[in-house]
Amino acid sequence: MIESKHFRCYYKKEFPVDEYGRPGGLYSLVDLPIAKYEVLHRPGVVIEVEESNKTYLVRDEENHYWEFWVPKDDVSVGEIDDDDI
C-alpha cells in the first residue's frame, strides 16, 4: 500500500472577484459581474509536489473541486492532515 501525506496550507492565487470581494466568474454560481481581479489568501491542502517546476497541487479547503498548481513561494505549509482527504 502506498502511504501519502497531505499537508494543510494557505495559498495565494489571483481570482476574479465580484463587487463584494467573493470569487466570481467561473468560480461562482452567482450571476454577478466581475468587478476586478484580486489575489486572495485561501486555506487548502497540498495534494502533490512537482519539484522540477517548484509548484504544489493545492485543493481548496472550502470548495473541494477547485485544484490549482501554485508556485511554492505562494504556499505556506502547515501540519500533516490525512483525515480530510
Biopython code that builds the backbone (N, CA, C, O; Angstrom):
import numpy as np
from Bio.PDB.StructureBuilder import StructureBuilder

atoms = [
    (1, "MET", "N", (0.840, -1.187, 0.000)),
    (1, "MET", "CA", (0.000, 0.000, 0.000)),
    (1, "MET", "C", (0.882, 1.247, 0.000)),
    (1, "MET", "O", (1.866, 1.319, 0.736)),
    (2, "ILE", "N", (0.533, 2.202, -0.809)),
    (2, "ILE", "CA", (1.284, 3.451, -0.885)),
    (2, "ILE", "C", (0.765, 4.395, 0.188)),
    (2, "ILE", "O", (-0.438, 4.630, 0.300)),
    (3, "GLU", "N", (1.680, 4.927, 0.965)),
    (3, "GLU", "CA", (1.294, 5.872, 2.014)),
    (3, "GLU", "C", (1.558, 7.289, 1.520)),
    (3, "GLU", "O", (2.664, 7.608, 1.084)),
    (4, "SER", "N", (0.559, 8.117, 1.590)),
    (4, "SER", "CA", (0.722, 9.503, 1.141)),
    (4, "SER", "C", (0.511, 10.442, 2.310)),
    (4, "SER", "O", (-0.177, 10.114, 3.277)),
    (5, "LYS", "N", (1.103, 11.597, 2.209)),
    (5, "LYS", "CA", (0.953, 12.617, 3.235)),
    (5, "LYS", "C", (0.374, 13.866, 2.578)),
    (5, "LYS", "O", (0.829, 14.299, 1.519)),
    (6, "HIS", "N", (-0.633, 14.430, 3.224)),
    (6, "HIS", "CA", (-1.229, 15.666, 2.755)),
    (6, "HIS", "C", (-1.008, 16.717, 3.826)),
    (6, "HIS", "O", (-1.134, 16.436, 5.018)),
    (7, "PHE", "N", (-0.681, 17.917, 3.407)),
    (7, "PHE", "CA", (-0.389, 18.992, 4.337)),
    (7, "PHE", "C", (-1.405, 20.112, 4.184)),
    (7, "PHE", "O", (-1.726, 20.527, 3.071)),
    (8, "ARG", "N", (-1.904, 20.597, 5.308)),
    (8, "ARG", "CA", (-2.747, 21.798, 5.278)),
    (8, "ARG", "C", (-1.869, 22.979, 4.885)),
    (8, "ARG", "O", (-0.676, 23.004, 5.188)),
    (9, "CYS", "N", (-2.463, 23.951, 4.212)),
    (9, "CYS", "CA", (-1.681, 25.104, 3.779)),
    (9, "CYS", "C", (-2.600, 26.309, 3.595)),
    (9, "CYS", "O", (-3.825, 26.202, 3.650)),
    (10, "TYR", "N", (-1.977, 27.434, 3.379)),
    (10, "TYR", "CA", (-2.653, 28.635, 2.893)),
    (10, "TYR", "C", (-1.965, 29.001, 1.595)),
    (10, "TYR", "O", (-0.737, 28.998, 1.516)),
    (11, "TYR", "N", (-2.744, 29.312, 0.583)),
    (11, "TYR", "CA", (-2.153, 29.659, -0.705)),
    (11, "TYR", "C", (-2.693, 30.995, -1.194)),
    (11, "TYR", "O", (-3.773, 31.436, -0.803)),
    (12, "LYS", "N", (-1.903, 31.627, -2.067)),
    (12, "LYS", "CA", (-2.300, 32.893, -2.689)),
    (12, "LYS", "C", (-2.497, 32.638, -4.173)),
    (12, "LYS", "O", (-1.660, 32.015, -4.826)),
    (13, "LYS", "N", (-3.615, 33.127, -4.698)),
    (13, "LYS", "CA", (-3.899, 32.994, -6.124)),
    (13, "LYS", "C", (-4.788, 34.146, -6.557)),
    (13, "LYS", "O", (-5.636, 34.620, -5.801)),
    (14, "GLU", "N", (-4.579, 34.583, -7.778)),
    (14, "GLU", "CA", (-5.405, 35.667, -8.314)),
    (14, "GLU", "C", (-6.728, 35.092, -8.825)),
    (14, "GLU", "O", (-6.750, 34.151, -9.618)),
    (15, "PHE", "N", (-7.826, 35.683, -8.353)),
    (15, "PHE", "CA", (-9.170, 35.279, -8.744)),
    (15, "PHE", "C", (-9.932, 36.492, -9.253)),
    (15, "PHE", "O", (-9.667, 37.615, -8.823)),
    (16, "PRO", "N", (-10.889, 36.275, -10.178)),
    (16, "PRO", "CA", (-11.835, 37.339, -10.476)),
    (16, "PRO", "C", (-12.804, 37.438, -9.292)),
    (16, "PRO", "O", (-13.291, 36.418, -8.804)),
    (17, "VAL", "N", (-13.080, 38.645, -8.836)),
    (17, "VAL", "CA", (-13.984, 38.816, -7.687)),
    (17, "VAL", "C", (-15.148, 39.724, -8.080)),
    (17, "VAL", "O", (-15.031, 40.570, -8.966)),
    (18, "ASP", "N", (-16.278, 39.524, -7.393)),
    (18, "ASP", "CA", (-17.439, 40.370, -7.632)),
    (18, "ASP", "C", (-17.343, 41.624, -6.764)),
    (18, "ASP", "O", (-16.329, 41.841, -6.099)),
    (19, "GLU", "N", (-18.366, 42.431, -6.766)),
    (19, "GLU", "CA", (-18.333, 43.692, -6.026)),
    (19, "GLU", "C", (-18.256, 43.505, -4.514)),
    (19, "GLU", "O", (-17.941, 44.449, -3.790)),
    (20, "TYR", "N", (-18.540, 42.293, -4.029)),
    (20, "TYR", "CA", (-18.498, 42.006, -2.590)),
    (20, "TYR", "C", (-17.194, 41.334, -2.163)),
    (20, "TYR", "O", (-17.041, 40.985, -0.992)),
    (21, "GLY", "N", (-16.249, 41.145, -3.092)),
    (21, "GLY", "CA", (-14.966, 40.541, -2.778)),
    (21, "GLY", "C", (-14.953, 39.026, -2.789)),
    (21, "GLY", "O", (-13.984, 38.412, -2.342)),
    (22, "ARG", "N", (-16.025, 38.407, -3.299)),
    (22, "ARG", "CA", (-16.097, 36.948, -3.373)),
    (22, "ARG", "C", (-15.581, 36.476, -4.724)),
    (22, "ARG", "O", (-15.702, 37.200, -5.712)),
    (23, "PRO", "N", (-15.000, 35.263, -4.790)),
    (23, "PRO", "CA", (-14.589, 34.744, -6.093)),
    (23, "PRO", "C", (-15.786, 34.708, -7.041)),
    (23, "PRO", "O", (-16.862, 34.236, -6.675)),
    (24, "GLY", "N", (-15.596, 35.193, -8.223)),
    (24, "GLY", "CA", (-16.686, 35.270, -9.190)),
    (24, "GLY", "C", (-16.338, 34.567, -10.483)),
    (24, "GLY", "O", (-15.438, 33.727, -10.522)),
    (25, "GLY", "N", (-17.038, 34.904, -11.522)),
    (25, "GLY", "CA", (-16.798, 34.290, -12.825)),
    (25, "GLY", "C", (-17.100, 32.801, -12.795)),
    (25, "GLY", "O", (-18.164, 32.391, -12.331)),
    (26, "LEU", "N", (-16.170, 31.988, -13.287)),
    (26, "LEU", "CA", (-16.346, 30.539, -13.308)),
    (26, "LEU", "C", (-16.263, 29.916, -11.926)),
    (26, "LEU", "O", (-16.597, 28.742, -11.766)),
    (27, "TYR", "N", (-15.827, 30.670, -10.921)),
    (27, "TYR", "CA", (-15.675, 30.154, -9.562)),
    (27, "TYR", "C", (-16.918, 30.397, -8.705)),
    (27, "TYR", "O", (-16.880, 30.183, -7.493)),
    (28, "SER", "N", (-17.998, 30.834, -9.306)),
    (28, "SER", "CA", (-19.189, 31.165, -8.541)),
    (28, "SER", "C", (-20.447, 30.763, -9.302)),
    (28, "SER", "O", (-20.453, 30.714, -10.532)),
    (29, "LEU", "N", (-21.505, 30.479, -8.558)),
    (29, "LEU", "CA", (-22.803, 30.206, -9.172)),
    (29, "LEU", "C", (-23.668, 31.454, -9.223)),
    (29, "LEU", "O", (-24.751, 31.438, -9.808)),
    (30, "VAL", "N", (-23.196, 32.536, -8.611)),
    (30, "VAL", "CA", (-23.941, 33.792, -8.576)),
    (30, "VAL", "C", (-23.710, 34.539, -9.882)),
    (30, "VAL", "O", (-22.585, 34.602, -10.378)),
    (31, "ASP", "N", (-24.762, 35.094, -10.429)),
    (31, "ASP", "CA", (-24.668, 35.788, -11.705)),
    (31, "ASP", "C", (-24.418, 37.285, -11.487)),
    (31, "ASP", "O", (-25.262, 38.125, -11.800)),
    (32, "LEU", "N", (-23.235, 37.592, -10.943)),
    (32, "LEU", "CA", (-22.824, 38.984, -10.754)),
    (32, "LEU", "C", (-21.622, 39.261, -11.643)),
    (32, "LEU", "O", (-20.808, 38.365, -11.864)),
    (33, "PRO", "N", (-21.492, 40.461, -12.152)),
    (33, "PRO", "CA", (-20.340, 40.775, -12.998)),
    (33, "PRO", "C", (-19.046, 40.789, -12.190)),
    (33, "PRO", "O", (-19.046, 41.021, -10.981)),
    (34, "ILE", "N", (-17.950, 40.535, -12.889)),
    (34, "ILE", "CA", (-16.629, 40.589, -12.266)),
    (34, "ILE", "C", (-16.258, 42.052, -12.088)),
    (34, "ILE", "O", (-16.270, 42.822, -13.048)),
    (35, "ALA", "N", (-15.932, 42.430, -10.869)),
    (35, "ALA", "CA", (-15.584, 43.815, -10.578)),
    (35, "ALA", "C", (-14.101, 44.071, -10.801)),
    (35, "ALA", "O", (-13.718, 45.126, -11.308)),
    (36, "LYS", "N", (-13.254, 43.095, -10.418)),
    (36, "LYS", "CA", (-11.806, 43.247, -10.559)),
    (36, "LYS", "C", (-11.151, 41.897, -10.333)),
    (36, "LYS", "O", (-11.818, 40.916, -10.005)),
    (37, "TYR", "N", (-9.831, 41.859, -10.512)),
    (37, "TYR", "CA", (-9.044, 40.674, -10.194)),
    (37, "TYR", "C", (-8.249, 40.987, -8.940)),
    (37, "TYR", "O", (-7.671, 42.065, -8.809)),
    (38, "GLU", "N", (-8.225, 40.021, -8.010)),
    (38, "GLU", "CA", (-7.588, 40.262, -6.723)),
    (38, "GLU", "C", (-6.886, 38.980, -6.266)),
    (38, "GLU", "O", (-7.377, 37.879, -6.517)),
    (39, "VAL", "N", (-5.734, 39.124, -5.595)),
    (39, "VAL", "CA", (-5.035, 37.973, -5.014)),
    (39, "VAL", "C", (-5.697, 37.655, -3.681)),
    (39, "VAL", "O", (-5.721, 38.489, -2.776)),
    (40, "LEU", "N", (-6.236, 36.438, -3.566)),
    (40, "LEU", "CA", (-6.904, 36.003, -2.344)),
    (40, "LEU", "C", (-6.034, 34.989, -1.618)),
    (40, "LEU", "O", (-5.345, 34.190, -2.252)),
    (41, "HIS", "N", (-6.064, 35.020, -0.298)),
    (41, "HIS", "CA", (-5.380, 34.047, 0.547)),
    (41, "HIS", "C", (-6.438, 33.054, 1.015)),
    (41, "HIS", "O", (-7.394, 33.433, 1.692)),
    (42, "ARG", "N", (-6.266, 31.773, 0.652)),
    (42, "ARG", "CA", (-7.295, 30.776, 0.949)),
    (42, "ARG", "C", (-6.677, 29.544, 1.601)),
    (42, "ARG", "O", (-5.517, 29.225, 1.344)),
    (43, "PRO", "N", (-7.450, 28.843, 2.452)),
    (43, "PRO", "CA", (-6.955, 27.594, 3.033)),
    (43, "PRO", "C", (-7.078, 26.460, 2.028)),
    (43, "PRO", "O", (-7.997, 26.429, 1.210)),
    (44, "GLY", "N", (-6.138, 25.532, 2.105)),
    (44, "GLY", "CA", (-6.165, 24.393, 1.201)),
    (44, "GLY", "C", (-5.387, 23.222, 1.750)),
    (44, "GLY", "O", (-4.956, 23.224, 2.903)),
    (45, "VAL", "N", (-5.212, 22.216, 0.902)),
    (45, "VAL", "CA", (-4.455, 21.017, 1.240)),
    (45, "VAL", "C", (-3.525, 20.714, 0.071)),
    (45, "VAL", "O", (-3.964, 20.663, -1.078)),
    (46, "VAL", "N", (-2.230, 20.511, 0.364)),
    (46, "VAL", "CA", (-1.266, 20.161, -0.673)),
    (46, "VAL", "C", (-1.483, 18.699, -1.036)),
    (46, "VAL", "O", (-1.422, 17.826, -0.170)),
    (47, "ILE", "N", (-1.739, 18.428, -2.320)),
    (47, "ILE", "CA", (-2.012, 17.090, -2.811)),
    (47, "ILE", "C", (-0.768, 16.476, -3.441)),
    (47, "ILE", "O", (-0.492, 15.289, -3.265)),
    (48, "GLU", "N", (-0.022, 17.294, -4.175)),
    (48, "GLU", "CA", (1.125, 16.783, -4.925)),
    (48, "GLU", "C", (2.193, 17.857, -5.011)),
    (48, "GLU", "O", (1.894, 19.050, -4.965)),
    (49, "VAL", "N", (3.447, 17.422, -5.135)),
    (49, "VAL", "CA", (4.580, 18.339, -5.259)),
    (49, "VAL", "C", (5.271, 18.063, -6.585)),
    (49, "VAL", "O", (5.551, 16.910, -6.911)),
    (50, "GLU", "N", (5.543, 19.098, -7.340)),
    (50, "GLU", "CA", (6.291, 18.992, -8.595)),
    (50, "GLU", "C", (7.619, 19.714, -8.401)),
    (50, "GLU", "O", (7.690, 20.939, -8.504)),
    (51, "GLU", "N", (8.666, 18.949, -8.121)),
    (51, "GLU", "CA", (9.973, 19.540, -7.805)),
    (51, "GLU", "C", (10.587, 20.269, -8.998)),
    (51, "GLU", "O", (11.221, 21.309, -8.817)),
    (52, "SER", "N", (10.412, 19.745, -10.217)),
    (52, "SER", "CA", (11.056, 20.359, -11.381)),
    (52, "SER", "C", (10.509, 21.762, -11.670)),
    (52, "SER", "O", (11.250, 22.637, -12.117)),
    (53, "ASN", "N", (9.212, 21.974, -11.414)),
    (53, "ASN", "CA", (8.599, 23.281, -11.658)),
    (53, "ASN", "C", (8.492, 24.127, -10.402)),
    (53, "ASN", "O", (8.109, 25.295, -10.466)),
    (54, "LYS", "N", (8.835, 23.533, -9.239)),
    (54, "LYS", "CA", (8.719, 24.199, -7.948)),
    (54, "LYS", "C", (7.287, 24.677, -7.700)),
    (54, "LYS", "O", (7.043, 25.837, -7.368)),
    (55, "THR", "N", (6.350, 23.738, -7.874)),
    (55, "THR", "CA", (4.937, 24.048, -7.659)),
    (55, "THR", "C", (4.285, 22.975, -6.789)),
    (55, "THR", "O", (4.784, 21.856, -6.671)),
    (56, "TYR", "N", (3.159, 23.347, -6.186)),
    (56, "TYR", "CA", (2.320, 22.429, -5.426)),
    (56, "TYR", "C", (0.964, 22.332, -6.109)),
    (56, "TYR", "O", (0.450, 23.318, -6.637)),
    (57, "LEU", "N", (0.391, 21.132, -6.094)),
    (57, "LEU", "CA", (-1.005, 20.979, -6.484)),
    (57, "LEU", "C", (-1.807, 21.148, -5.209)),
    (57, "LEU", "O", (-1.682, 20.345, -4.284)),
    (58, "VAL", "N", (-2.631, 22.189, -5.151)),
    (58, "VAL", "CA", (-3.376, 22.531, -3.941)),
    (58, "VAL", "C", (-4.865, 22.356, -4.208)),
    (58, "VAL", "O", (-5.387, 22.830, -5.217)),
    (59, "ARG", "N", (-5.547, 21.665, -3.284)),
    (59, "ARG", "CA", (-7.006, 21.547, -3.327)),
    (59, "ARG", "C", (-7.574, 22.533, -2.319)),
    (59, "ARG", "O", (-7.177, 22.536, -1.154)),
    (60, "ASP", "N", (-8.492, 23.359, -2.762)),
    (60, "ASP", "CA", (-9.107, 24.355, -1.892)),
    (60, "ASP", "C", (-9.894, 23.661, -0.787)),
    (60, "ASP", "O", (-10.560, 22.655, -1.032)),
    (61, "GLU", "N", (-9.818, 24.198, 0.429)),
    (61, "GLU", "CA", (-10.487, 23.566, 1.566)),
    (61, "GLU", "C", (-11.999, 23.818, 1.576)),
    (61, "GLU", "O", (-12.761, 22.962, 2.026)),
    (62, "GLU", "N", (-12.430, 24.957, 1.096)),
    (62, "GLU", "CA", (-13.863, 25.281, 1.108)),
    (62, "GLU", "C", (-14.593, 24.694, -0.102)),
    (62, "GLU", "O", (-15.734, 24.247, 0.013)),
    (63, "ASN", "N", (-13.938, 24.696, -1.244)),
    (63, "ASN", "CA", (-14.515, 24.156, -2.487)),
    (63, "ASN", "C", (-13.604, 23.035, -2.960)),
    (63, "ASN", "O", (-12.621, 23.284, -3.659)),
    (64, "HIS", "N", (-13.921, 21.814, -2.588)),
    (64, "HIS", "CA", (-13.024, 20.683, -2.826)),
    (64, "HIS", "C", (-12.806, 20.351, -4.295)),
    (64, "HIS", "O", (-11.873, 19.617, -4.620)),
    (65, "TYR", "N", (-13.626, 20.859, -5.176)),
    (65, "TYR", "CA", (-13.459, 20.597, -6.601)),
    (65, "TYR", "C", (-12.503, 21.596, -7.258)),
    (65, "TYR", "O", (-12.206, 21.466, -8.445)),
    (66, "TRP", "N", (-12.013, 22.596, -6.504)),
    (66, "TRP", "CA", (-11.002, 23.525, -7.031)),
    (66, "TRP", "C", (-9.626, 22.959, -6.748)),
    (66, "TRP", "O", (-9.273, 22.742, -5.588)),
    (67, "GLU", "N", (-8.845, 22.718, -7.785)),
    (67, "GLU", "CA", (-7.453, 22.301, -7.645)),
    (67, "GLU", "C", (-6.609, 23.170, -8.562)),
    (67, "GLU", "O", (-6.946, 23.386, -9.726)),
    (68, "PHE", "N", (-5.495, 23.667, -8.009)),
    (68, "PHE", "CA", (-4.640, 24.591, -8.752)),
    (68, "PHE", "C", (-3.179, 24.208, -8.563)),
    (68, "PHE", "O", (-2.786, 23.729, -7.499)),
    (69, "TRP", "N", (-2.377, 24.421, -9.605)),
    (69, "TRP", "CA", (-0.924, 24.347, -9.461)),
    (69, "TRP", "C", (-0.470, 25.736, -9.031)),
    (69, "TRP", "O", (-0.688, 26.716, -9.743)),
    (70, "VAL", "N", (0.158, 25.817, -7.868)),
    (70, "VAL", "CA", (0.541, 27.096, -7.277)),
    (70, "VAL", "C", (2.041, 27.087, -7.026)),
    (70, "VAL", "O", (2.559, 26.095, -6.515)),
    (71, "PRO", "N", (2.766, 28.166, -7.371)),
    (71, "PRO", "CA", (4.204, 28.225, -7.073)),
    (71, "PRO", "C", (4.469, 28.078, -5.576)),
    (71, "PRO", "O", (3.697, 28.559, -4.747)),
    (72, "LYS", "N", (5.580, 27.403, -5.243)),
    (72, "LYS", "CA", (5.911, 27.159, -3.834)),
    (72, "LYS", "C", (6.014, 28.449, -3.033)),
    (72, "LYS", "O", (5.709, 28.458, -1.841)),
    (73, "ASP", "N", (6.434, 29.528, -3.660)),
    (73, "ASP", "CA", (6.573, 30.809, -2.957)),
    (73, "ASP", "C", (5.231, 31.359, -2.502)),
    (73, "ASP", "O", (5.184, 32.183, -1.588)),
    (74, "ASP", "N", (4.130, 30.918, -3.123)),
    (74, "ASP", "CA", (2.793, 31.413, -2.784)),
    (74, "ASP", "C", (2.026, 30.473, -1.853)),
    (74, "ASP", "O", (0.824, 30.645, -1.649)),
    (75, "VAL", "N", (2.722, 29.473, -1.285)),
    (75, "VAL", "CA", (2.075, 28.499, -0.400)),
    (75, "VAL", "C", (2.819, 28.456, 0.928)),
    (75, "VAL", "O", (4.044, 28.334, 0.956)),
    (76, "SER", "N", (2.071, 28.556, 2.038)),
    (76, "SER", "CA", (2.665, 28.336, 3.362)),
    (76, "SER", "C", (2.067, 27.048, 3.915)),
    (76, "SER", "O", (0.854, 26.939, 4.090)),
    (77, "VAL", "N", (2.943, 26.064, 4.190)),
    (77, "VAL", "CA", (2.527, 24.716, 4.565)),
    (77, "VAL", "C", (2.480, 24.585, 6.069)),
    (77, "VAL", "O", (3.331, 25.114, 6.784)),
    (78, "GLY", "N", (1.456, 23.861, 6.546)),
    (78, "GLY", "CA", (1.286, 23.629, 7.975)),
    (78, "GLY", "C", (1.473, 22.173, 8.332)),
    (78, "GLY", "O", (2.391, 21.525, 7.830)),
    (79, "GLU", "N", (0.609, 21.645, 9.200)),
    (79, "GLU", "CA", (0.755, 20.294, 9.725)),
    (79, "GLU", "C", (0.222, 19.244, 8.747)),
    (79, "GLU", "O", (-0.499, 19.558, 7.800)),
    (80, "ILE", "N", (0.601, 17.979, 9.006)),
    (80, "ILE", "CA", (0.134, 16.848, 8.200)),
    (80, "ILE", "C", (-1.336, 16.590, 8.511)),
    (80, "ILE", "O", (-1.761, 16.658, 9.664)),
    (81, "ASP", "N", (-2.106, 16.292, 7.462)),
    (81, "ASP", "CA", (-3.533, 16.024, 7.642)),
    (81, "ASP", "C", (-3.980, 14.991, 6.616)),
    (81, "ASP", "O", (-4.245, 15.339, 5.466)),
    (82, "ASP", "N", (-4.069, 13.707, 7.022)),
    (82, "ASP", "CA", (-4.540, 12.656, 6.114)),
    (82, "ASP", "C", (-5.996, 12.296, 6.357)),
    (82, "ASP", "O", (-6.539, 11.464, 5.630)),
    (83, "ASP", "N", (-6.648, 12.888, 7.346)),
    (83, "ASP", "CA", (-8.023, 12.526, 7.672)),
    (83, "ASP", "C", (-9.052, 13.161, 6.752)),
    (83, "ASP", "O", (-10.113, 12.577, 6.528)),
    (84, "ASP", "N", (-8.769, 14.338, 6.215)),
    (84, "ASP", "CA", (-9.764, 15.083, 5.440)),
    (84, "ASP", "C", (-9.807, 14.687, 3.976)),
    (84, "ASP", "O", (-10.720, 15.103, 3.263)),
    (85, "ILE", "N", (-8.863, 13.906, 3.509)),
    (85, "ILE", "CA", (-8.806, 13.589, 2.079)),
    (85, "ILE", "C", (-9.463, 12.262, 1.794)),
    (85, "ILE", "O", (-9.509, 11.831, 0.641)),
]
sb = StructureBuilder()
sb.init_structure("model")
sb.init_model(0)
sb.init_chain("A")
sb.init_seg("    ")
for serial, (resi, resn, name, xyz) in enumerate(atoms, 1):
    if name == "N":
        sb.init_residue(resn, " ", resi, " ")
    sb.init_atom(name, np.array(xyz, "f"), 0.0, 1.0, " ", f" {name:<3s}", serial, name[0])
structure = sb.get_structure()
